[in-house]
Amino acid sequence: MDNKDRFGRTLEERKELLAKIESANKEAFDNWDDPKWRREMAQELTETIYMGFQHENLLSLLAEVENAPFDGRVFVKEVRGLRAFWVGRGGYIEASTINADVMEIPRDTIGFHVNEFEDKLMVNFAETQANLIDLGIERLDAEVNLRVLRLFQSAIGVGDAEYISGAGLSLASLNTAISEVRDASRQRNVTIVGRATMTDQIIDALTAGNYAAFLPETNEALLRQGVLGTYRGARIITLVNYQDDQDVSFFPANELYVVATDASKFAFWGGLMSKEFVEQDNWYWHYLARRDFGGVVHRPDRIRRIVDTATTP
């Protein structure tokens, strides 16, 4: 019987992994002074980070999302005004006009820039590359989710009708929030989102009360994204407690949001762009990546912000 490590890998799997690491390190050492190899390596990094970011990001479960070409423009458009009339047979049908409210979504750029001592890359390339990929995905994902949160907070402030606060999480208040958001939404797709400090309160209350309205998820892809299940037709999503480089959490521990997907719209322009270079007068390698992103909350009445005053933010 093979002895497995704490990651569940057998001895043969560990040997195979070690061989791959040594091979990657040797390739980097042999080719580091080749600009073409570094460009190809940077492109592989970019593609891996981009695919990971696409997989991890939860935005499509919370809002309408559009992926536009780099030179494209993205709009929020609502059409209203058309009316229907009852008339006697053969009677004249009154004319009505169609009005369109159009708002263009502004775009900003999110990116990161890292540099590393060339000697470290040449002798320990595999580990450094893996760390860069993991942190790149995490930081991009966290910053985009933070931008979404900030927009929600700006749209729903203290004193607004959509703002709910109290000590502890009340299922009665949550039920009302779900009903009101679904009623205001045209798409009727509702999501409950927050950190484990808030979503666990829902699960504890539901399992203690043996609520038949709570259905655990069985979809592995959704479970990896933190989707725990559905309650009253609304998905429950637990956010990863991402922290910045100062170990400060991006998302507050005491806030929960009930969101309809048609309350807001977000957009990405183009793919992840990157470049790399080596300092001409020093021994440091630089890698930069960026992507354009933007969004608006145009229907705050389709969101509820629930704040637990008994939980530390």
N, C-alpha and C positions, 0 to 999 in steps of 0.2 A: 504494500500500500504506500503510495507516494505521500510524503510529508508536504502539506500545503502551508504557504505563508499566510499572513493576516489578510491578504487580498484574494485568497483562495487559489493561488497559482501553484501548480505542481513543480517539482524539481526540473522536469524537462521544459516546462513553460518558462521558468526563470532563466534557464540556460539559453533558450531561444531569444528571450528579451535582452539578455546581456550581450549576446552576439550582435543583435541589431543595434544596440547602443554603441558598441565598439566599432561597428562598421560605419555608423553615422559620424562618429567622432573622427575616424581615420579619413573619411571622405572630406570632412570640413578642413582637417589639417593639411591635406594634400592639395586642396583647391582654393584655399582662402584668398590667395592673391589673384585669383581669376575673377575679374569683374562680372563676366557673363555668368559664372556659376553662382555668384552672390545674388545677382538679379533673379535668376531662376529660383534660388532658395527663398528669396523674399516673396516671390510670387506664390510659391507653395504655401508659405506662411499666411499670406493674405487670403488665399482661397480656403484654407483650413479654418481660420478665424471667422471668415464670412459665413461658411456653412454652419459652424458651431453657433454663431450668433443667430442665424436664421432659425436654428432648431430650438434654442433656449428661450428666445424672446416670447413673452406672453401677450404681446400687444394685440394680436388678432383675436384673442379671446375677450378683450375688453372694449375694443373700439373698431370702427371701420378703418381699414388700412389700404392704402394705394401705393403700389410700387411704380414710380414714374421714371421715364428716361432722364438722363442727367440734365438735358436742356428743356425738360417738360415743365408744365404748370399744372397745379392741382387746385381744384375748387370744391367748396361745399355749396350745393345748389338745392333749394327747396322751391317747388312749384305749387302754387295755389291759385284760387280765383274762379275756376270753372264751376258752373252751377248747372243743375238739371231742373226742369220745370214740368209740372203737370199742366196740360192744356186740354181743352175740348178737342175731339177728333177733328182734324183739319184746321185747328187753330194756329195762331202765330206763336212760335217759340222765341222767347226773349234771348237776346245775345248776351254773353258774358265774356269777360276777358281773362286771360291767363297771365299771372304775374310770377316772376321768378326772382327770388332773393339769392344773390350770388356773392360768395366771399372767397377770396383767394387765400390759400394757406401759406403763411410765410415760412421760409426755410432757413435753417441754421446749420452749422457744421459741427459734428462731434468727431474727435480724433484723439490719438495718443502718439507720443514721441518717446522712444526709449533709446538709451545708448549703453554700450557695454564694452569693456576692455577686450581688445582683440585676442589677447593671450587666453583669456577664459573661454572664448568661443572656440578657439582652435583645439583646445584640449578637453572641453566639456560641452561640446555643441549640442548633443542630444538633450541633456537635461535643461540647458538654457533655452533651447527652442521650445520644449514642452511647457516650461514655465511661462514663456512669452505668449504662447497660444492660449493657455488656460486663463492667464490674467487679462489678456486682450479681450477674450469672449466675455469674461465676468465684468470687466469695467464698462464695456460698451453696453451690455445688457442692463447693468445697474443704472448707468447714466440715462439711458432712454426711459427706463421705468421711473426714474426720479423726475425727469421732465414731465412725464404723464401725471405723476402725483402732484407736482407743483401746479400744473394747470387745473387739476381737479380742486386743489386747495384754494387757488385764486378764484375759481368760479363759485365755490361754496364756502363762504366765510361764516364766522360766528354770528349768530343772529338771523341768518337766512333760514327760510322755511325748510330747506333741504338739509340743514345741519341738525344732528341729533346727538345729545350728550347725556351722560348719566353714569353713576357708579355701577360698574359691571355691564354685561351685555344682556339686554332683555330680548327674549325670543318674541315677545309681543311687538316690540318696536321693530325688530328685524322683519317679522311677518308683514307689518304695515308698510315698511320700506319696500319690500319685494313687490307687494301688490300695487303700490303707487307708481313705482318705476315701470313695472310691466304695463300698467294701464296707460301711462304717458307715452310709451314707446310704440312705434309702428311695427318694428321688427319683432318685438317681444322676446328678444334674447337677453337674458339677465345673468350677470355674474356677481358673485360675492368674493371680494379679494382683500387680503390683509396678511400680516405675518402670523406665525403660529400662535403668538400670544393672544390673538383675537379669534382666529379660525378654530383653535382648539376649544375655546369656550363654546362655540356652536356645537362641535362634535360631542363634547362632554354633556351638554344639555340634551342633545338629541338622543344619545345612546342611553343616558340615565332615564329619559322619559320614554324610551322604546318607540320613537317616532317612526311610523311607517312611511312618512313623507321624505325620509332621508335614504338615498340610494348610493352606496359606495360605488366608485368607478372601477371598472375592470379593464379599461383600455390602457395598455402599458405605456403608450406614448403620452397619454394625458397624465398618468401617474408620475412619469418622469418630470413633467412640467409643474407638478404640485397640485393637480386637480384631484381633490379628495373624493368628490361625489356631487350629488345634486340634492338640493333641499327646496321643495316647492317649485321645482322646475328650474331653479337657479344653480349654476355650477359654483362650487366652493373651491377657491384657489388659494393655496398657501404660498406666499412669496418667500424666496430665499432671503435670509437676513444679510444682504450684501453690506459690506463696510468699506469706507474709503481708506486711503493710505494712513489715516490717523485713527483707524478703528472706530470711526463714527458711523452708525447705521444710516443708510440712505432712507429707509422707510420707517416711520414711527411705529413703536410697538403698541400704541393704544388707539390706532385708527383702523376702521373697517369701511370699505366702500361697497355699495350696491349699485351696479352700473349696467345700463342698457348699452348695447353696442352702437346704437345710432345716436348716442348723446354727444359723441365726439368723433373727429376724424383726424387721422395721422397719415403722414406720407414719408416715403424714402425716395430719394432721387439717385438713380444710378446704383452702382455697386460699391464695394469697399475699395478705395483707391490707396495706393501705397508707393513708397519709394525707400531706397536704402543708399547709404553712402559711407565711406570711410574718410575720416578727417585727414586732410593732406599733410598737416603739420603735427599730427599726434597719432595715437594708437587706439582710437575709439571708433567703434562701428555704430551707426545710427539707423533706426528703422522708424518710419512714420506711416500712419494709416489714418484715413478720414472717410466720413460718409455724411451726406446731407440728410437732414431730418427736420420735420416740423409738424405742428398740429394745432387744432383749435377745439375748445369745448363750446359747441353752439347750442346745446340743449341741456343746461344744468338741471332742468326740472326732471330729467331722466337719470339723475344720479342722487344718491343719498350718502352723506358723510356721517358715519357713526363714531363717536369718540367716547372711549371708556375713561372716565375721570379717576377711576381707582387703579389704573395701570400706569406705570411710569412710561412716558414717551420714549 
